[in-house]
Amino acid sequence: MFRFPMFSASFPRIRRAASAALLAAGLSLSAFAQADEFVLQSADLHEGDTVPGLHLLPACNGGNVSPALEWKNPPAGTRSFAVTVFDPDAPTGNGWWHWAVVNLPAATTALERGAKPPAGALQLRNDFGAAGYSGPCPPPGKPHRYEFTVWALKSDKLRLDANTKAALGGFMARADALGHATITVQYGRPK
């Protein structure tokens, strides 16, 4: 098979450029997704936008309220869901976990703004040491990205307990996933 190495190296740049052009026009690549694609949506968060103050930590003048999340068209065979919020830009070398909820029943299609997860679901310990949502508040400097992800899982429950760290929950969700959908937003503080 003949390959075009000069073009294959450019594909990520082309995708980023196309995504930037669509965002500038008020659209996203997800606007062109197939009707049956697994998607995550939010009335509070929009791909590439800045995290609204309500969802930031109080140290960043925020309300520390989890955003509304809604998903549709999970892969066939989904038996439960997990939701994670991860900052890959944190200066730890390993990122920073802001939230992990596992064992959401398969009938769950949304989490309301500020709502507690439904019965049977488990909120894991985030990197702040809290079981629950802790919003963005990065150190001053370059804005950080925040990946809000819903994972469609093939297991009814991940075998974890209330003392489990979100990083382990994220690892296990990824290992058990049939698919996932993500909204990536950003937030930065001036120096």
PyMOL CGO cylinders between C-alpha atoms (Angstrom):
from pymol import cmd
from pymol.cgo import CYLINDER

trace = [
    CYLINDER, 0.00, 0.00, 0.00, 1.36, 3.41, -0.94, 0.3, 1, 1, 1, 1, 1, 1,
    CYLINDER, 1.36, 3.41, -0.94, 1.36, 6.02, 1.86, 0.3, 1, 1, 1, 1, 1, 1,
    CYLINDER, 1.36, 6.02, 1.86, 1.57, 9.78, 1.75, 0.3, 1, 1, 1, 1, 1, 1,
    CYLINDER, 1.57, 9.78, 1.75, 3.70, 10.58, 4.84, 0.3, 1, 1, 1, 1, 1, 1,
    CYLINDER, 3.70, 10.58, 4.84, 3.67, 14.33, 4.21, 0.3, 1, 1, 1, 1, 1, 1,
    CYLINDER, 3.67, 14.33, 4.21, -0.15, 14.30, 4.34, 0.3, 1, 1, 1, 1, 1, 1,
    CYLINDER, -0.15, 14.30, 4.34, -0.63, 11.86, 7.23, 0.3, 1, 1, 1, 1, 1, 1,
    CYLINDER, -0.63, 11.86, 7.23, 1.47, 14.07, 9.49, 0.3, 1, 1, 1, 1, 1, 1,
    CYLINDER, 1.47, 14.07, 9.49, -0.80, 16.99, 8.57, 0.3, 1, 1, 1, 1, 1, 1,
    CYLINDER, -0.80, 16.99, 8.57, -4.14, 15.33, 9.41, 0.3, 1, 1, 1, 1, 1, 1,
    CYLINDER, -4.14, 15.33, 9.41, -4.17, 16.37, 13.10, 0.3, 1, 1, 1, 1, 1, 1,
    CYLINDER, -4.17, 16.37, 13.10, -3.34, 19.95, 12.07, 0.3, 1, 1, 1, 1, 1, 1,
    CYLINDER, -3.34, 19.95, 12.07, -6.04, 19.90, 9.40, 0.3, 1, 1, 1, 1, 1, 1,
    CYLINDER, -6.04, 19.90, 9.40, -8.60, 18.60, 11.92, 0.3, 1, 1, 1, 1, 1, 1,
    CYLINDER, -8.60, 18.60, 11.92, -7.61, 21.30, 14.46, 0.3, 1, 1, 1, 1, 1, 1,
    CYLINDER, -7.61, 21.30, 14.46, -7.82, 24.00, 11.78, 0.3, 1, 1, 1, 1, 1, 1,
    CYLINDER, -7.82, 24.00, 11.78, -11.24, 22.76, 10.63, 0.3, 1, 1, 1, 1, 1, 1,
    CYLINDER, -11.24, 22.76, 10.63, -12.44, 22.59, 14.24, 0.3, 1, 1, 1, 1, 1, 1,
    CYLINDER, -12.44, 22.59, 14.24, -11.18, 26.15, 14.92, 0.3, 1, 1, 1, 1, 1, 1,
    CYLINDER, -11.18, 26.15, 14.92, -12.94, 27.45, 11.78, 0.3, 1, 1, 1, 1, 1, 1,
    CYLINDER, -12.94, 27.45, 11.78, -16.20, 25.76, 12.78, 0.3, 1, 1, 1, 1, 1, 1,
    CYLINDER, -16.20, 25.76, 12.78, -15.97, 27.08, 16.36, 0.3, 1, 1, 1, 1, 1, 1,
    CYLINDER, -15.97, 27.08, 16.36, -15.42, 30.59, 14.98, 0.3, 1, 1, 1, 1, 1, 1,
    CYLINDER, -15.42, 30.59, 14.98, -18.63, 30.11, 13.00, 0.3, 1, 1, 1, 1, 1, 1,
    CYLINDER, -18.63, 30.11, 13.00, -20.47, 28.97, 16.13, 0.3, 1, 1, 1, 1, 1, 1,
    CYLINDER, -20.47, 28.97, 16.13, -20.42, 25.29, 15.15, 0.3, 1, 1, 1, 1, 1, 1,
    CYLINDER, -20.42, 25.29, 15.15, -18.43, 22.25, 16.18, 0.3, 1, 1, 1, 1, 1, 1,
    CYLINDER, -18.43, 22.25, 16.18, -17.42, 19.00, 14.54, 0.3, 1, 1, 1, 1, 1, 1,
    CYLINDER, -17.42, 19.00, 14.54, -20.11, 17.35, 16.68, 0.3, 1, 1, 1, 1, 1, 1,
    CYLINDER, -20.11, 17.35, 16.68, -22.70, 19.39, 14.77, 0.3, 1, 1, 1, 1, 1, 1,
    CYLINDER, -22.70, 19.39, 14.77, -21.92, 17.10, 11.85, 0.3, 1, 1, 1, 1, 1, 1,
    CYLINDER, -21.92, 17.10, 11.85, -22.06, 13.88, 13.89, 0.3, 1, 1, 1, 1, 1, 1,
    CYLINDER, -22.06, 13.88, 13.89, -24.22, 11.03, 12.78, 0.3, 1, 1, 1, 1, 1, 1,
    CYLINDER, -24.22, 11.03, 12.78, -27.68, 10.96, 14.31, 0.3, 1, 1, 1, 1, 1, 1,
    CYLINDER, -27.68, 10.96, 14.31, -26.95, 7.75, 16.23, 0.3, 1, 1, 1, 1, 1, 1,
    CYLINDER, -26.95, 7.75, 16.23, -23.51, 8.75, 17.55, 0.3, 1, 1, 1, 1, 1, 1,
    CYLINDER, -23.51, 8.75, 17.55, -22.95, 8.64, 21.33, 0.3, 1, 1, 1, 1, 1, 1,
    CYLINDER, -22.95, 8.64, 21.33, -22.90, 12.30, 22.38, 0.3, 1, 1, 1, 1, 1, 1,
    CYLINDER, -22.90, 12.30, 22.38, -22.58, 14.37, 25.55, 0.3, 1, 1, 1, 1, 1, 1,
    CYLINDER, -22.58, 14.37, 25.55, -24.36, 17.72, 25.73, 0.3, 1, 1, 1, 1, 1, 1,
    CYLINDER, -24.36, 17.72, 25.73, -24.70, 20.41, 28.37, 0.3, 1, 1, 1, 1, 1, 1,
    CYLINDER, -24.70, 20.41, 28.37, -26.84, 23.50, 28.82, 0.3, 1, 1, 1, 1, 1, 1,
    CYLINDER, -26.84, 23.50, 28.82, -23.94, 24.89, 30.88, 0.3, 1, 1, 1, 1, 1, 1,
    CYLINDER, -23.94, 24.89, 30.88, -20.84, 23.93, 28.91, 0.3, 1, 1, 1, 1, 1, 1,
    CYLINDER, -20.84, 23.93, 28.91, -20.03, 24.21, 25.22, 0.3, 1, 1, 1, 1, 1, 1,
    CYLINDER, -20.03, 24.21, 25.22, -17.05, 22.70, 23.42, 0.3, 1, 1, 1, 1, 1, 1,
    CYLINDER, -17.05, 22.70, 23.42, -14.02, 25.01, 23.57, 0.3, 1, 1, 1, 1, 1, 1,
    CYLINDER, -14.02, 25.01, 23.57, -15.72, 27.69, 25.69, 0.3, 1, 1, 1, 1, 1, 1,
    CYLINDER, -15.72, 27.69, 25.69, -14.63, 29.05, 29.07, 0.3, 1, 1, 1, 1, 1, 1,
    CYLINDER, -14.63, 29.05, 29.07, -16.09, 27.40, 32.17, 0.3, 1, 1, 1, 1, 1, 1,
    CYLINDER, -16.09, 27.40, 32.17, -18.81, 29.68, 33.63, 0.3, 1, 1, 1, 1, 1, 1,
    CYLINDER, -18.81, 29.68, 33.63, -18.21, 31.03, 37.15, 0.3, 1, 1, 1, 1, 1, 1,
    CYLINDER, -18.21, 31.03, 37.15, -20.98, 28.96, 38.71, 0.3, 1, 1, 1, 1, 1, 1,
    CYLINDER, -20.98, 28.96, 38.71, -18.92, 25.82, 38.06, 0.3, 1, 1, 1, 1, 1, 1,
    CYLINDER, -18.92, 25.82, 38.06, -15.56, 27.12, 39.38, 0.3, 1, 1, 1, 1, 1, 1,
    CYLINDER, -15.56, 27.12, 39.38, -14.15, 26.63, 42.87, 0.3, 1, 1, 1, 1, 1, 1,
    CYLINDER, -14.15, 26.63, 42.87, -14.86, 29.39, 45.41, 0.3, 1, 1, 1, 1, 1, 1,
    CYLINDER, -14.86, 29.39, 45.41, -11.11, 30.27, 45.35, 0.3, 1, 1, 1, 1, 1, 1,
    CYLINDER, -11.11, 30.27, 45.35, -11.77, 31.41, 41.76, 0.3, 1, 1, 1, 1, 1, 1,
    CYLINDER, -11.77, 31.41, 41.76, -14.96, 33.26, 42.78, 0.3, 1, 1, 1, 1, 1, 1,
    CYLINDER, -14.96, 33.26, 42.78, -17.11, 30.33, 41.73, 0.3, 1, 1, 1, 1, 1, 1,
    CYLINDER, -17.11, 30.33, 41.73, -20.09, 28.47, 43.09, 0.3, 1, 1, 1, 1, 1, 1,
    CYLINDER, -20.09, 28.47, 43.09, -18.57, 24.96, 42.83, 0.3, 1, 1, 1, 1, 1, 1,
    CYLINDER, -18.57, 24.96, 42.83, -21.79, 23.61, 41.29, 0.3, 1, 1, 1, 1, 1, 1,
    CYLINDER, -21.79, 23.61, 41.29, -21.55, 20.67, 38.93, 0.3, 1, 1, 1, 1, 1, 1,
    CYLINDER, -21.55, 20.67, 38.93, -22.87, 21.45, 35.43, 0.3, 1, 1, 1, 1, 1, 1,
    CYLINDER, -22.87, 21.45, 35.43, -25.91, 19.88, 33.82, 0.3, 1, 1, 1, 1, 1, 1,
    CYLINDER, -25.91, 19.88, 33.82, -24.88, 16.96, 31.60, 0.3, 1, 1, 1, 1, 1, 1,
    CYLINDER, -24.88, 16.96, 31.60, -27.03, 14.94, 29.22, 0.3, 1, 1, 1, 1, 1, 1,
    CYLINDER, -27.03, 14.94, 29.22, -26.08, 12.07, 26.91, 0.3, 1, 1, 1, 1, 1, 1,
    CYLINDER, -26.08, 12.07, 26.91, -27.80, 10.07, 24.21, 0.3, 1, 1, 1, 1, 1, 1,
    CYLINDER, -27.80, 10.07, 24.21, -27.25, 7.14, 21.86, 0.3, 1, 1, 1, 1, 1, 1,
    CYLINDER, -27.25, 7.14, 21.86, -24.95, 5.01, 24.06, 0.3, 1, 1, 1, 1, 1, 1,
    CYLINDER, -24.95, 5.01, 24.06, -23.43, 1.95, 22.39, 0.3, 1, 1, 1, 1, 1, 1,
    CYLINDER, -23.43, 1.95, 22.39, -25.47, -1.25, 22.34, 0.3, 1, 1, 1, 1, 1, 1,
    CYLINDER, -25.47, -1.25, 22.34, -24.79, -3.38, 25.39, 0.3, 1, 1, 1, 1, 1, 1,
    CYLINDER, -24.79, -3.38, 25.39, -24.25, -0.46, 27.78, 0.3, 1, 1, 1, 1, 1, 1,
    CYLINDER, -24.25, -0.46, 27.78, -25.00, -1.66, 31.33, 0.3, 1, 1, 1, 1, 1, 1,
    CYLINDER, -25.00, -1.66, 31.33, -23.91, 1.41, 33.33, 0.3, 1, 1, 1, 1, 1, 1,
    CYLINDER, -23.91, 1.41, 33.33, -22.21, 4.79, 33.00, 0.3, 1, 1, 1, 1, 1, 1,
    CYLINDER, -22.21, 4.79, 33.00, -19.39, 6.73, 34.62, 0.3, 1, 1, 1, 1, 1, 1,
    CYLINDER, -19.39, 6.73, 34.62, -18.79, 10.48, 34.45, 0.3, 1, 1, 1, 1, 1, 1,
    CYLINDER, -18.79, 10.48, 34.45, -15.34, 12.00, 34.92, 0.3, 1, 1, 1, 1, 1, 1,
    CYLINDER, -15.34, 12.00, 34.92, -13.85, 15.49, 34.88, 0.3, 1, 1, 1, 1, 1, 1,
    CYLINDER, -13.85, 15.49, 34.88, -10.10, 15.64, 34.25, 0.3, 1, 1, 1, 1, 1, 1,
    CYLINDER, -10.10, 15.64, 34.25, -7.57, 18.46, 33.79, 0.3, 1, 1, 1, 1, 1, 1,
    CYLINDER, -7.57, 18.46, 33.79, -4.72, 17.11, 31.62, 0.3, 1, 1, 1, 1, 1, 1,
    CYLINDER, -4.72, 17.11, 31.62, -2.81, 20.41, 31.96, 0.3, 1, 1, 1, 1, 1, 1,
    CYLINDER, -2.81, 20.41, 31.96, -2.35, 20.42, 35.74, 0.3, 1, 1, 1, 1, 1, 1,
    CYLINDER, -2.35, 20.42, 35.74, 1.34, 20.79, 36.65, 0.3, 1, 1, 1, 1, 1, 1,
    CYLINDER, 1.34, 20.79, 36.65, 1.47, 17.42, 38.42, 0.3, 1, 1, 1, 1, 1, 1,
    CYLINDER, 1.47, 17.42, 38.42, 2.78, 15.28, 35.58, 0.3, 1, 1, 1, 1, 1, 1,
    CYLINDER, 2.78, 15.28, 35.58, -0.40, 13.19, 35.89, 0.3, 1, 1, 1, 1, 1, 1,
    CYLINDER, -0.40, 13.19, 35.89, -3.17, 15.74, 35.43, 0.3, 1, 1, 1, 1, 1, 1,
    CYLINDER, -3.17, 15.74, 35.43, -5.84, 16.47, 38.04, 0.3, 1, 1, 1, 1, 1, 1,
    CYLINDER, -5.84, 16.47, 38.04, -9.14, 14.67, 38.71, 0.3, 1, 1, 1, 1, 1, 1,
    CYLINDER, -9.14, 14.67, 38.71, -12.04, 17.00, 39.57, 0.3, 1, 1, 1, 1, 1, 1,
    CYLINDER, -12.04, 17.00, 39.57, -14.89, 14.48, 39.62, 0.3, 1, 1, 1, 1, 1, 1,
    CYLINDER, -14.89, 14.48, 39.62, -15.63, 10.81, 39.10, 0.3, 1, 1, 1, 1, 1, 1,
    CYLINDER, -15.63, 10.81, 39.10, -19.05, 9.23, 39.41, 0.3, 1, 1, 1, 1, 1, 1,
    CYLINDER, -19.05, 9.23, 39.41, -19.35, 5.51, 38.68, 0.3, 1, 1, 1, 1, 1, 1,
    CYLINDER, -19.35, 5.51, 38.68, -22.12, 2.91, 38.70, 0.3, 1, 1, 1, 1, 1, 1,
    CYLINDER, -22.12, 2.91, 38.70, -24.73, 5.19, 37.19, 0.3, 1, 1, 1, 1, 1, 1,
    CYLINDER, -24.73, 5.19, 37.19, -27.60, 2.89, 36.15, 0.3, 1, 1, 1, 1, 1, 1,
    CYLINDER, -27.60, 2.89, 36.15, -28.01, 2.20, 32.42, 0.3, 1, 1, 1, 1, 1, 1,
    CYLINDER, -28.01, 2.20, 32.42, -31.35, 4.06, 32.43, 0.3, 1, 1, 1, 1, 1, 1,
    CYLINDER, -31.35, 4.06, 32.43, -29.57, 7.29, 33.45, 0.3, 1, 1, 1, 1, 1, 1,
    CYLINDER, -29.57, 7.29, 33.45, -29.39, 9.83, 30.62, 0.3, 1, 1, 1, 1, 1, 1,
    CYLINDER, -29.39, 9.83, 30.62, -28.54, 13.02, 32.52, 0.3, 1, 1, 1, 1, 1, 1,
    CYLINDER, -28.54, 13.02, 32.52, -27.24, 14.64, 35.67, 0.3, 1, 1, 1, 1, 1, 1,
    CYLINDER, -27.24, 14.64, 35.67, -28.95, 17.91, 36.55, 0.3, 1, 1, 1, 1, 1, 1,
    CYLINDER, -28.95, 17.91, 36.55, -26.97, 21.00, 37.50, 0.3, 1, 1, 1, 1, 1, 1,
    CYLINDER, -26.97, 21.00, 37.50, -25.77, 20.59, 41.09, 0.3, 1, 1, 1, 1, 1, 1,
    CYLINDER, -25.77, 20.59, 41.09, -27.68, 17.33, 41.51, 0.3, 1, 1, 1, 1, 1, 1,
    CYLINDER, -27.68, 17.33, 41.51, -26.56, 14.39, 43.57, 0.3, 1, 1, 1, 1, 1, 1,
    CYLINDER, -26.56, 14.39, 43.57, -26.13, 11.25, 41.44, 0.3, 1, 1, 1, 1, 1, 1,
    CYLINDER, -26.13, 11.25, 41.44, -28.99, 8.72, 41.62, 0.3, 1, 1, 1, 1, 1, 1,
    CYLINDER, -28.99, 8.72, 41.62, -29.21, 5.91, 44.16, 0.3, 1, 1, 1, 1, 1, 1,
    CYLINDER, -29.21, 5.91, 44.16, -26.64, 3.21, 43.53, 0.3, 1, 1, 1, 1, 1, 1,
    CYLINDER, -26.64, 3.21, 43.53, -24.11, 5.57, 41.97, 0.3, 1, 1, 1, 1, 1, 1,
    CYLINDER, -24.11, 5.57, 41.97, -20.83, 6.26, 43.76, 0.3, 1, 1, 1, 1, 1, 1,
    CYLINDER, -20.83, 6.26, 43.76, -18.83, 9.51, 43.82, 0.3, 1, 1, 1, 1, 1, 1,
    CYLINDER, -18.83, 9.51, 43.82, -15.11, 8.81, 44.18, 0.3, 1, 1, 1, 1, 1, 1,
    CYLINDER, -15.11, 8.81, 44.18, -12.43, 10.90, 45.92, 0.3, 1, 1, 1, 1, 1, 1,
    CYLINDER, -12.43, 10.90, 45.92, -11.14, 13.60, 43.60, 0.3, 1, 1, 1, 1, 1, 1,
    CYLINDER, -11.14, 13.60, 43.60, -7.61, 15.04, 43.78, 0.3, 1, 1, 1, 1, 1, 1,
    CYLINDER, -7.61, 15.04, 43.78, -8.82, 17.63, 46.30, 0.3, 1, 1, 1, 1, 1, 1,
    CYLINDER, -8.82, 17.63, 46.30, -9.66, 14.71, 48.62, 0.3, 1, 1, 1, 1, 1, 1,
    CYLINDER, -9.66, 14.71, 48.62, -13.43, 15.25, 48.37, 0.3, 1, 1, 1, 1, 1, 1,
    CYLINDER, -13.43, 15.25, 48.37, -16.06, 12.75, 47.26, 0.3, 1, 1, 1, 1, 1, 1,
    CYLINDER, -16.06, 12.75, 47.26, -17.93, 14.78, 44.69, 0.3, 1, 1, 1, 1, 1, 1,
    CYLINDER, -17.93, 14.78, 44.69, -17.48, 17.62, 42.24, 0.3, 1, 1, 1, 1, 1, 1,
    CYLINDER, -17.48, 17.62, 42.24, -14.72, 20.21, 42.75, 0.3, 1, 1, 1, 1, 1, 1,
    CYLINDER, -14.72, 20.21, 42.75, -14.63, 22.83, 40.01, 0.3, 1, 1, 1, 1, 1, 1,
    CYLINDER, -14.63, 22.83, 40.01, -11.71, 24.31, 38.09, 0.3, 1, 1, 1, 1, 1, 1,
    CYLINDER, -11.71, 24.31, 38.09, -9.31, 26.80, 39.67, 0.3, 1, 1, 1, 1, 1, 1,
    CYLINDER, -9.31, 26.80, 39.67, -5.87, 26.33, 38.10, 0.3, 1, 1, 1, 1, 1, 1,
    CYLINDER, -5.87, 26.33, 38.10, -2.73, 28.22, 39.12, 0.3, 1, 1, 1, 1, 1, 1,
    CYLINDER, -2.73, 28.22, 39.12, -2.28, 31.58, 37.36, 0.3, 1, 1, 1, 1, 1, 1,
    CYLINDER, -2.28, 31.58, 37.36, -0.94, 31.29, 33.82, 0.3, 1, 1, 1, 1, 1, 1,
    CYLINDER, -0.94, 31.29, 33.82, -1.95, 29.50, 30.67, 0.3, 1, 1, 1, 1, 1, 1,
    CYLINDER, -1.95, 29.50, 30.67, -5.60, 28.27, 30.59, 0.3, 1, 1, 1, 1, 1, 1,
    CYLINDER, -5.60, 28.27, 30.59, -6.18, 24.61, 31.42, 0.3, 1, 1, 1, 1, 1, 1,
    CYLINDER, -6.18, 24.61, 31.42, -8.46, 22.21, 29.56, 0.3, 1, 1, 1, 1, 1, 1,
    CYLINDER, -8.46, 22.21, 29.56, -11.22, 20.36, 31.42, 0.3, 1, 1, 1, 1, 1, 1,
    CYLINDER, -11.22, 20.36, 31.42, -12.49, 17.12, 29.88, 0.3, 1, 1, 1, 1, 1, 1,
    CYLINDER, -12.49, 17.12, 29.88, -16.06, 16.28, 30.93, 0.3, 1, 1, 1, 1, 1, 1,
    CYLINDER, -16.06, 16.28, 30.93, -16.53, 12.67, 29.80, 0.3, 1, 1, 1, 1, 1, 1,
    CYLINDER, -16.53, 12.67, 29.80, -19.35, 10.15, 30.04, 0.3, 1, 1, 1, 1, 1, 1,
    CYLINDER, -19.35, 10.15, 30.04, -18.27, 6.52, 29.71, 0.3, 1, 1, 1, 1, 1, 1,
    CYLINDER, -18.27, 6.52, 29.71, -20.66, 3.79, 28.51, 0.3, 1, 1, 1, 1, 1, 1,
    CYLINDER, -20.66, 3.79, 28.51, -19.63, 0.66, 30.40, 0.3, 1, 1, 1, 1, 1, 1,
    CYLINDER, -19.63, 0.66, 30.40, -20.13, -3.04, 29.72, 0.3, 1, 1, 1, 1, 1, 1,
    CYLINDER, -20.13, -3.04, 29.72, -20.37, -3.86, 33.47, 0.3, 1, 1, 1, 1, 1, 1,
    CYLINDER, -20.37, -3.86, 33.47, -23.31, -3.21, 35.80, 0.3, 1, 1, 1, 1, 1, 1,
    CYLINDER, -23.31, -3.21, 35.80, -20.93, -1.90, 38.45, 0.3, 1, 1, 1, 1, 1, 1,
    CYLINDER, -20.93, -1.90, 38.45, -17.26, -1.16, 38.83, 0.3, 1, 1, 1, 1, 1, 1,
    CYLINDER, -17.26, -1.16, 38.83, -16.01, -2.83, 42.01, 0.3, 1, 1, 1, 1, 1, 1,
    CYLINDER, -16.01, -2.83, 42.01, -14.94, 0.29, 43.86, 0.3, 1, 1, 1, 1, 1, 1,
    CYLINDER, -14.94, 0.29, 43.86, -15.76, 1.83, 47.24, 0.3, 1, 1, 1, 1, 1, 1,
    CYLINDER, -15.76, 1.83, 47.24, -16.18, 5.35, 48.63, 0.3, 1, 1, 1, 1, 1, 1,
    CYLINDER, -16.18, 5.35, 48.63, -12.45, 5.65, 49.44, 0.3, 1, 1, 1, 1, 1, 1,
    CYLINDER, -12.45, 5.65, 49.44, -11.37, 4.93, 45.86, 0.3, 1, 1, 1, 1, 1, 1,
    CYLINDER, -11.37, 4.93, 45.86, -9.48, 7.73, 44.16, 0.3, 1, 1, 1, 1, 1, 1,
    CYLINDER, -9.48, 7.73, 44.16, -10.92, 9.21, 40.99, 0.3, 1, 1, 1, 1, 1, 1,
    CYLINDER, -10.92, 9.21, 40.99, -7.76, 8.33, 39.04, 0.3, 1, 1, 1, 1, 1, 1,
    CYLINDER, -7.76, 8.33, 39.04, -8.39, 4.61, 39.62, 0.3, 1, 1, 1, 1, 1, 1,
    CYLINDER, -8.39, 4.61, 39.62, -12.06, 5.07, 38.75, 0.3, 1, 1, 1, 1, 1, 1,
    CYLINDER, -12.06, 5.07, 38.75, -11.05, 6.81, 35.51, 0.3, 1, 1, 1, 1, 1, 1,
    CYLINDER, -11.05, 6.81, 35.51, -8.64, 4.00, 34.68, 0.3, 1, 1, 1, 1, 1, 1,
    CYLINDER, -8.64, 4.00, 34.68, -11.27, 1.32, 35.33, 0.3, 1, 1, 1, 1, 1, 1,
    CYLINDER, -11.27, 1.32, 35.33, -13.94, 3.21, 33.36, 0.3, 1, 1, 1, 1, 1, 1,
    CYLINDER, -13.94, 3.21, 33.36, -11.60, 3.46, 30.37, 0.3, 1, 1, 1, 1, 1, 1,
    CYLINDER, -11.60, 3.46, 30.37, -10.76, -0.27, 30.63, 0.3, 1, 1, 1, 1, 1, 1,
    CYLINDER, -10.76, -0.27, 30.63, -14.48, -1.24, 30.80, 0.3, 1, 1, 1, 1, 1, 1,
    CYLINDER, -14.48, -1.24, 30.80, -15.75, 1.26, 28.21, 0.3, 1, 1, 1, 1, 1, 1,
    CYLINDER, -15.75, 1.26, 28.21, -17.80, 0.40, 25.15, 0.3, 1, 1, 1, 1, 1, 1,
    CYLINDER, -17.80, 0.40, 25.15, -17.52, 4.06, 24.17, 0.3, 1, 1, 1, 1, 1, 1,
    CYLINDER, -17.52, 4.06, 24.17, -17.26, 7.59, 25.53, 0.3, 1, 1, 1, 1, 1, 1,
    CYLINDER, -17.26, 7.59, 25.53, -18.31, 11.14, 24.71, 0.3, 1, 1, 1, 1, 1, 1,
    CYLINDER, -18.31, 11.14, 24.71, -16.49, 14.29, 25.85, 0.3, 1, 1, 1, 1, 1, 1,
    CYLINDER, -16.49, 14.29, 25.85, -16.96, 18.05, 26.09, 0.3, 1, 1, 1, 1, 1, 1,
    CYLINDER, -16.96, 18.05, 26.09, -13.66, 19.92, 26.55, 0.3, 1, 1, 1, 1, 1, 1,
    CYLINDER, -13.66, 19.92, 26.55, -13.80, 23.41, 28.02, 0.3, 1, 1, 1, 1, 1, 1,
    CYLINDER, -13.80, 23.41, 28.02, -11.14, 25.72, 29.42, 0.3, 1, 1, 1, 1, 1, 1,
    CYLINDER, -11.14, 25.72, 29.42, -10.39, 28.10, 32.24, 0.3, 1, 1, 1, 1, 1, 1,
    CYLINDER, -10.39, 28.10, 32.24, -7.35, 30.23, 33.08, 0.3, 1, 1, 1, 1, 1, 1,
    CYLINDER, -7.35, 30.23, 33.08, -6.32, 32.80, 35.65, 0.3, 1, 1, 1, 1, 1, 1,
    CYLINDER, -6.32, 32.80, 35.65, -4.13, 35.79, 34.80, 0.3, 1, 1, 1, 1, 1, 1,
    CYLINDER, -4.13, 35.79, 34.80, -0.59, 35.87, 36.19, 0.3, 1, 1, 1, 1, 1, 1,
]
cmd.load_cgo(trace, "trace")
